[in-house]
Structure formats: structure tokens, C-alpha cells
Amino acid sequence: MQHFTSVYDLPNLTEAINTAREIKNNPYGYQYLGKNKTIVLIFFDSSLRTRLSTQKAAMNLGMNTMVLNVNQDGWRLESEMGVVMDGDKPEHLREAIPVIGRYCDIIGVRAFARFESKEDDYTEKILNQFIQFAGVPIISMEAATRHPLQSFADHMTIEEFKTRARPKVVLSWAPHPRALPQAVVNSFVEWMRQTDYDLVVTHPKGYELDPRFMGNLEVQYDQDKAFDGADFIYAKNWSSYTQYGEILSKDMNWTVTAQKMALTNNAKFMHCLPVRRNMIVTDEVLDSPSSIVIDEAENRVYSAQAVLKMILEA
């Protein structure tokens, strides 16, 4: 595997999940792969789980790790081509990226949607510059349109907790005070469509996702109907794709409550974290035995480690 930006980069999804599960049982078994290798993790945006889990994954494999917080630890970086650089950005990505590539063997990049241009976000302008200019493998630690490391961990978690071969998995929009990208949900839908799960997406009208990720999936606009008989509830907010980056609703009727969970088949509750308590989900649900958000977060280490292993073995 050369780069990791989506589920389509994996040679085989089932084998990837099995590798992650094997690593979870023996996290230090492949340290020889990372000996004398270095990974640089570059953050254009904030992070807790992605930063720590990817660092931990690299260290479990014996790698050296370096972390750079763009615009805090180094020069402010320009990303536009053909500009006169007479502003507050003294360095261009065109030079910074290949320099970083000379210092390491793998680069992880985290760069969210900016909501300034749908075209720029959905063509992954930042991520693709790294792929073009770095000269080393690139791992997406969340880009404008996808969060593949999160989705890998989500899939691994569902496999661990499912009680029937074909579980019903519901992705539900939930309210949030800020406009959030579609990356997590785009990626989640894309990964779930590669399985034989019964996937249902529910959200208010106006929050339809890019058809490229939804494919032939139909939206259930009634959340209660969507929850009926579900085995997993994955709650997440996202802003509008059609009215790009806008908040169209803060309807608290979409908050995941114990009453809503009672409609399910004793479903497990999932969220990528951080989560807004009593907005996305109530305390009662989040603190209940049905919540597997901490298990889900732990699996971020092993899914990232599986990705690194596949790249190092290539």
C-alpha cells in the first residue's frame, strides 16, 4: 500500500480488519518493521485521539515520531499556487512538503475542510499536494472529505461488538452549535458500503451527503423509524453539503436519548469524539453500558498500526 486516504487504498478490507485485530492481541510484535524509520505527523487542525493514537501506533512499531503543528511550531504556510507571497505566509507548501519528505519515511497529514470553497475542499487541495510533492507515503489523519483512520476503527469496533452476522447500523445526524465538515460521515458511509451490514442513514432534509459517498443508499428522514431494530447507533453532526458549510437546523429532537435507544435492538452507541453532551447525546446514554465510544477510541491505535504495518511492508 503506497498511501492511505480512503478504504479503496486497502488491498483487502477483511484482511485489514484481521490485521488490526491481530495487532490488538500483540501490539509489539512487528517492531522490526519500524526500526530506524521516522514518521512526521503534520496537523493543520486540532487533535486529541488522532494525534495520540497515531503516535502510539508508530511507537508500537518501533518508529521515531515527530509532530508539527502548522502555523504554531513553524512558518505559516501558503497553499495557493501562483500567488504573490507578500502577506503573512513566508513559506509555501511547494517547498515545505518535499523538505519534510526528506526528513522521514511516512507523513501523516490532518487538514480539515475550510468551508471557503467546496471545490477546494472536495478536490482535497492540501492532501493532494502532499501526495504530489512529498516523495514518501502519505496517511490521511482526516482530510476535507474523509477520515479513513476513524472509519477503520469504527468498522473494527462493530466487528468486535456485533451479535449477528448482518447488523443494522444507523448513522444519525444530531444537532451541534458549530458548522462541522462531512469528512467523518462521508468516510463512515463509504466504509460501511463495503460491508454487508444493513446501513441506514437518517438526517433532516437539507443534510444530504455527496452522492459519490451515498451511492444508491436512500435516506430515512424519520429518525424513530431508522432506529427501529438497530444494533448500532452512530451519531454525528455535519453541516449542509448542498448549502455548503451552513447550519440548517439545531433541532434538539434529533439528540440521541434513552427513549430513542429504547426503539433499537439493544443497540450500542458510537461516536468519534469529542462529543457535545446533551446535544449530540444525553448523559444517560453516553454513560450507559450501551456506549462503546471508549472502546472505539482505543481501536484508533490498532487500526492506525495496521495501516502503518501495511505501508512499511510494501
N, C-alpha and C positions, 0 to 999 in steps of 0.2 A: 504494500500500500504506500503510495507516494505522498498524498495529502489526505487530510480528514476534514471535510467541510459538510458532509451530509451522509445519510445512510447509504447512498449509492456508491460511496467510496469503499465500503466494506467488501472484501472478496466474497464473504458469505455471512449472512446475518446470524443464522443459527450457530455457526462455528464461533462467531464473535461473542455471542452470549455465553457459550460454553467456556470460552477462554476466560472471560471475566469471572465466571463462577469458579473456575479452577484457580485463578489468581486470588480470589477471596479466601480460598482454603489454604493457599500457600503464597502469601504476598511477597516473600523474599526469594522465591525460587528461581528468578531469572535475573539476578543482579549482574551476572556476567555480561548481559546484553548492553547495559548502560555504563559499564566501566570505561572511564576516560572519555565519556560523551557528555555534552553540555546542551541543556535546553534553556532558551531565553523565553520568558513569558512577558508579553507586552500588553499593558492594559491602558486603553483609551478611556475606559469607564470603570466604575466601582465594582468590587467583587469581594465576596467572602468565601463561599463554597468553591467556586471555580478556582480561585487563587490557591486556596489551601489544598484542595483535593488534587489539583494537577501537580503542585509542588510535591505533595506526599507520594503521588503515583510515580513521579520521576525519581524521587529518592529511593523508593522501594525497589526500583530497577537499577540502583547504583549510579544514577546520573548526577552531574553537577547542575545546579539550578541558579539562574539569575533572573531577577524580576525588574522590569522597568515600568514605572508609571508615567505615561506620556504627559507632557506639559507640567509635570511636577518634579520628576527626577532629572529631566533633560531639557533640551531646547524645545520650544513649541514648534510643531511640525506642520508644514504646508502639504496639502494633498492634491490641490488643483494643478493641472498641467498648464503650461503656457502663461502663467501669471507673472506679473512684475512683483517681486517679493520686497515691497517697500513698507510692509506692515510689521506686525508684532511676531511674525514667524520667521526666524532666521535660518531654519534648515528645512529642506524638502525631503519627503519620503523617498524620492527617487535616489538620493544618496544614502539616507539613513538606513533603508532596508538592506541593500547589499552589504553595507558595513556590518550591520548586526549579523547577517548571514555568514560573514567571515569569522565571527566570534563563536559560532555554535553549530550544532548538528541538526537541531529541530527548533522551530519557532512556534510558540502558541500566541494567538492574537485574539484580543477581545475588543470589538468595536461595534457599538450599538447603532441602530437607526438614529438618524439625526432629525427626521421629520422636516427637513428643509427642502428635500426633493425626493419624491417617490422613485424617480428614475435612478438617482444616485444610490439610494438605499437598496432598491431591488436589483440593481446590477452589481451590488457588493463592491463598490469602488475601492474601499480601503483594503478589504481582504484580498481582492484580486491583484492589487499592486504588490502585496507581499508574495503571492504565488508567482507573479511575473518576475520580480526582481531579486528575491532572496537567495535563490540558488540552493535552498535546503527545503526539506519537507515542512509544510505549514499545517498546524492544527487550529481549527476554529474553536475558540473558547467562548463563543457567542458572537455572531455577526448580525448584520442588519435584518436578515430574513430567516435565520436558522440558529438553533442552539443544539448541535448534534451530541455534545457530551452529556447534556441534560437528558436528552431523549434516549440515549443509550442506557443511562442509569434508570430512567423510568421503565423502559422495557425489561431490564434485568429485574427490577423490583416487582413488576407484575408477574413475571415468571416465577419468582420466589413465593409469592403470596396467593396465586390463583388456586382455586379449589375445583375448577373444572377445566377441561381442555380448551373450551372456547368461551372465555369470559366475556361478559358485556362490559365494555369500557366506555365511560361517558366523559367527554371533555365539555365542561360547562364554563361559560363566561360568568364573571362575578364583578361587582362594582369596585371601583378604585378612584381615589381623588386625583390621580395624575394620568396623563396620556402615556400608555405603555406600548412598546413595539409588539409586533405579531410574531417575533422570532421563536419564542418557546412553543407557541401553539402551532405555528406552521410546521415546525420540526416534529412536534408530537404527532400531528396528523399524518405527516409523511412516513414516520416510522411505523405507526400503528397500521397503516395501509399495507405495509409489507408483511404483516402477520395475518393469521386467520381469525383474529379477535372480532367480536361484534362491536364495531366502533360507532358511537353516536356523538354528534356534535350539537350542542344546544346553546343558543345565544339570542338576544333581542334582535329584531330586524335592524339592519344597518351595519351589523358587525360581521357580515360575510367575509370570509377569507379569500385570498387569491385562488382562483380556480386551479392554478398549477399545483397547489398543495391539496386542495379538496378533491380533485378528480371527480368521480361520479357520486361521491357522498352527498346525501341530502341532509339539510339542516332540520332539526326538530326545534321549533320555536317555543314549544311548551316545555318548560324545564321539568315540571312534575311528570309528564309523560316520558321524558328522556330518562329520568331517574328510576322509573318503574323497573324492578328486577335487576338493576345494575349490580355488578360485582366490584367495580372500581369507579370512584368519582374523582376526576382530576379537575380541580377548579383553577381558573386563571383569568386574569383580566387582560384585555388587549384593546387598543384604540381602533377606530374605524380604518379599514383598508380603502374602501371606496371614497369616503371623505377623509382623505389620508391624514392620520395622526389626530383626528378630532375625537373628543369625548361626546358621545351622543346620548349617554344615559348614565345615571348613578343610582339606578333603581335598586333599593335595598331588598326588594322581593327576590332578587337573584342571589342573595347571600346564602351560603350553604349552612343550613340549620339542622338540629337534631330531627325536627319534623320532616325535613326533606330527606334526610338519610333514612328515616323510617320507611320510605317508599321503596328502598332498594333491597337487594338480596344480601343484607348484612354487609354492605359494601365497605371496602377500605377507602379512606380518604387520602388523596395525594395532592401535593403542591410542590413547586420547585423551590420555594422560599427565596427571599424573605416574603412573609405573608402579612397582610394587614388584618389583624384580629378584629372580629366583629364587623368586618366589612366584606372581606372575601369569604370568611368562615367564622362561625361563632366559637368562643372559648370551649363551649360544651363539646363540640365536635373535634376541635383541634387537640384537646387534652384527653380525648377518649381513647379506649383501646383500638378503635377503628382507624385511628390516624397512624399512618406509616410514613409520615414526612421525614422523620429522623433516619429511618432505615433507607429511605430513598436518597437522602443526602449522603449517608455513608457510602452508598453504592457509587457515588460520583468518583471515589478513589479508584475502585476496581474497574470501572468502565474506562476511565482515562488511562489506567495502567494497561488495559488490554489494547487500546489504540496505540499507545507508545510501543508496546511489545511488537505489534504487527508492523509498525514503521521501522523499528530497529532491525527486525528480521528480514526486511525487504532487500 
